[in-house]
Amino acid sequence: MNSSDLREGSHFDRFADDWWNPKGRLSALHKINPLRFGYISGKVGSLNGKRVLDIGCGGGLLSEEFAKAGAQVTGIDLSPVAVEAAKKHASGAALAIDYMVASPSGLLDGRVPPFDIVICAEVLEHVDDLEGFIRDSSMLLDRGGVFFFGTINRTLAARFLAIFIAEDVLGMVPPGTHDYRRFIKPSTLARLLRRNGIVAKEIKGMNLDPLRLRFRISNYTGINYLGYGVKEV
């Protein structure tokens, strides 16, 4: 593995039985999945026949939504246990998704053709070398293609809510999942994307209603945020 590989892929090896359990230790992913898919599909229109790469696919929650919409989906992750869970669930749902244990740099070595859509959802905050990771991921995107991202802002509010509340108090995310030092300011991410030919078109907030324990998209990006860019070079 090189500098653009994901950090601690083995961390999620512990959650083989939780990926598809909406009340399990990864319940937060189930809560945000409809929002993530709705946001992306609303930006790109018809997904039928589109080549989609889901980087850090985990157990395949987002990958399956794209496959159901007619996209040709490839999902990669560094956790063999997560990838096996994704393959098993897709098989049971009769969905043809190409899952593999790999990093973006690994796909580049395999000379895969460029994708129409590249997704980095809830994965960027687990990367050691963000600049290298963005570089490798952008090289997998075709010119005119859409790069979707979803991650956590580097603010004190995010540190309090995404770590202390979500992990330690509510248990919506397993303890130890996040490291504040790897949280990313939107301006930093936009700059790295721009350096690799991707122009950020929109950044929105994805915020938790603590009373209803539901997420919604808003203009407040101080905690979780998502958005997309287009590769122009």
WOGI-V970703 format. One record per residue. N is the residue number from 1. PHI is phi in whole degrees, -180 to 180 (999 if undefined). NEAR is the number of other ideal C-beta (glycine too) atoms within 8 Angstrom. D_FIRST is the distance of its C-alpha to the first C-alpha in Angstrom with 1 decimal. Layout:
# WOGI-V970703
<<N;PHI;NEAR;D_FIRST> <N;PHI;NEAR;D_FIRST>>
This chain:
# WOGI-V970703
<<1;999;4;0.0> <2;-108;7;3.8> <3;-65;6;7.0> <4;-97;12;7.8> <5;-77;12;6.0> <6;-73;12;8.9> <7;-80;8;10.3> <8;51;6;11.5> <9;-58;11;11.2> <10;-70;7;13.4> <11;-57;10;16.1> <12;-90;11;17.4> <13;-65;11;17.5> <14;-78;7;20.9> <15;-115;14;22.5> <16;-56;10;22.8> <17;-89;6;26.5> <18;-104;9;26.5> <19;-56;16;24.8> <20;-109;8;28.0> <21;-106;9;30.4> <22;-64;6;31.9> <23;-111;4;33.3> <24;-87;10;30.3> <25;-73;8;27.8> <26;-114;14;26.2> <27;-61;11;29.6> <28;-61;9;28.8> <29;-65;10;26.6> <30;-67;9;29.6> <31;-72;10;31.8> <32;-94;13;29.9> <33;-59;11;28.8> <34;-61;6;32.2> <35;-66;11;32.2> <36;-62;12;28.8> <37;-66;11;29.7> <38;-62;8;33.2> <39;-65;12;32.0> <40;-65;13;29.6> <41;-63;10;32.1> <42;-70;6;34.8> <43;-90;10;33.2> <44;-103;10;32.3> <45;75;5;35.3> <46;-62;6;35.2> <47;-101;12;31.9> <48;-60;7;33.3> <49;83;6;31.3> <50;-70;13;28.7> <51;-91;11;25.1> <52;-118;16;23.1> <53;-113;15;19.4> <54;-104;15;18.8> <55;-88;11;15.4> <56;75;12;14.9> <57;-70;15;17.8> <58;58;13;18.1> <59;-82;12;21.2> <60;95;17;22.2> <61;-59;12;25.1> <62;-79;13;24.8> <63;-57;16;23.6> <64;-65;13;26.8> <65;-63;10;29.1> <66;-70;15;28.0> <67;-64;13;28.4> <68;-63;7;31.9> <69;-86;9;32.8> <70;99;9;32.2> <71;-80;13;28.8> <72;-93;7;26.3> <73;-106;12;23.3> <74;-118;14;19.7> <75;-119;15;17.8> <76;-126;16;14.0> <77;-159;16;12.6> <78;-90;10;9.9> <79;-96;13;13.0> <80;-60;7;14.4> <81;-67;11;17.7> <82;-65;16;18.0> <83;-63;14;17.3> <84;-65;9;19.9> <85;-64;13;22.3> <86;-65;18;22.0> <87;-63;11;22.7> <88;-63;8;25.6> <89;-69;13;27.2> <90;-64;15;26.9> <91;-63;8;28.6> <92;-66;6;31.3> <93;-96;7;31.9> <94;57;4;32.0> <95;-111;9;29.4> <96;-92;5;27.3> <97;-124;14;23.8> <98;-90;7;20.8> <99;-98;14;18.2> <100;-155;8;14.8> <101;-83;8;11.7> <102;-166;10;9.3> <103;-110;13;8.1> <104;-56;14;10.4> <105;-64;11;8.5> <106;-66;9;8.3> <107;-69;12;12.0> <108;-62;11;12.7> <109;-64;6;11.8> <110;-86;7;14.2> <111;57;4;16.9> <112;-74;9;18.1> <113;-67;4;21.3> <114;-67;10;21.4> <115;-99;14;22.3> <116;-78;9;25.4> <117;-137;17;24.0> <118;-118;15;20.6> <119;-116;12;20.5> <120;-124;13;18.6> <121;-108;12;20.8> <122;56;8;20.3> <123;-132;11;16.6> <124;-62;11;16.6> <125;-79;12;17.9> <126;-115;10;14.8> <127;-104;12;12.5> <128;-73;6;11.7> <129;-108;8;11.9> <130;-62;12;14.5> <131;-61;7;15.5> <132;-67;11;12.3> <133;-65;14;11.9> <134;-63;13;15.6> <135;-58;10;15.4> <136;-65;13;13.0> <137;-64;13;14.9> <138;-67;14;18.2> <139;-70;9;17.5> <140;-89;13;17.5> <141;-99;15;21.0> <142;-72;8;24.2> <143;-62;7;26.8> <144;87;6;29.1> <145;-78;13;26.5> <146;-108;14;26.2> <147;-108;16;23.3> <148;-104;15;23.9> <149;-135;13;22.7> <150;-149;13;23.6> <151;-157;15;22.7> <152;-123;12;24.6> <153;-72;15;26.6> <154;-93;9;26.4> <155;-132;9;30.0> <156;-66;5;32.0> <157;-63;9;33.2> <158;-67;15;29.7> <159;-62;11;28.9> <160;-70;9;32.1> <161;-82;11;32.0> <162;-77;14;28.3> <163;-106;11;27.7> <164;-66;9;31.1> <165;-74;11;33.0> <166;-66;12;30.4> <167;-91;16;28.6> <168;-86;7;31.3> <169;-97;7;34.5> <170;-86;7;34.2> <171;68;7;31.2> <172;-77;9;30.0> <173;-134;12;26.4> <174;-59;9;25.2> <175;-56;6;25.5> <176;87;6;22.5> <177;-69;7;20.8> <178;-112;12;21.2> <179;-128;6;20.8> <180;-55;9;23.4> <181;-64;4;21.6> <182;-102;11;19.1> <183;-67;16;22.0> <184;-129;13;22.6> <185;-71;8;26.0> <186;-56;11;26.9> <187;-65;6;27.9> <188;-66;10;24.5> <189;-65;14;22.8> <190;-61;11;25.6> <191;-67;8;25.2> <192;-67;11;21.5> <193;-64;14;22.4> <194;-60;10;25.3> <195;-62;6;23.4> <196;-110;10;21.5> <197;83;7;24.8> <198;-109;13;25.0> <199;-99;8;28.2> <200;-66;12;28.4> <201;-98;7;31.6> <202;-161;7;32.0> <203;-135;9;30.7> <204;-126;12;32.4> <205;-86;12;32.4> <206;-130;14;31.7> <207;-113;11;33.9> <208;-92;10;34.9> <209;-85;9;38.6> <210;-66;6;38.8> <211;-81;4;42.1> <212;-95;5;41.2> <213;54;9;37.5> <214;-125;7;36.8> <215;-99;11;34.6> <216;-147;8;36.1> <217;-88;10;35.2> <218;-146;8;37.0> <219;-92;5;37.1> <220;-90;7;36.0> <221;-106;10;32.3> <222;-71;8;32.4> <223;-122;16;30.3> <224;-88;15;28.3> <225;-145;14;28.3> <226;-142;14;27.3> <227;178;13;28.1> <228;-150;12;27.3> <229;-139;13;27.1> <230;-121;11;27.8> <231;-80;14;26.1> <232;-104;8;28.9> <233;-124;4;27.4>>
